[in-house]
Amino acid sequence: MGTDDVIQRSKAQHVTKDPHPEIPQQRWAKKEGALQAVVRSAARVLGCEEHALKGKPLWQRDLIIYFLWEMGLFTNSDIGASFGLSYSAVSRWAALVNNHTAVDPAIKKQIEMLSAQTKI
């Protein structure tokens, strides 16, 4: 269980470097600048400046990180690089926001608003 052989077989079966030709979101996400375009759009929806999201923990930044993570179109490394975080920090922030959505309906509403209003 968890051996390198099992991991490599699983990756070969489920992970592809090329986007699926029939899934437009995957093709779009591979374009240069796609992640930054989503971040800009999400920042506008939340009423903040994109440059203000880097470096300090803000609720807007956390929501955008969760939103990008939940989309599943970008890797944690790519998301982290755009915010100056490690890939593991992205996982941690996404888990924290996910836990808060169960407790605070306002956060869940903001995530839904991001989903509805962010242009992809």
Summary of the structure (lengths in Angstrom):
residues: 120
radius of gyration: 15.5
end to end distance: 38.2
largest distance: 47.1
contacts: 302
relative contact order: 0.12
helix: 71%
strand: 0%
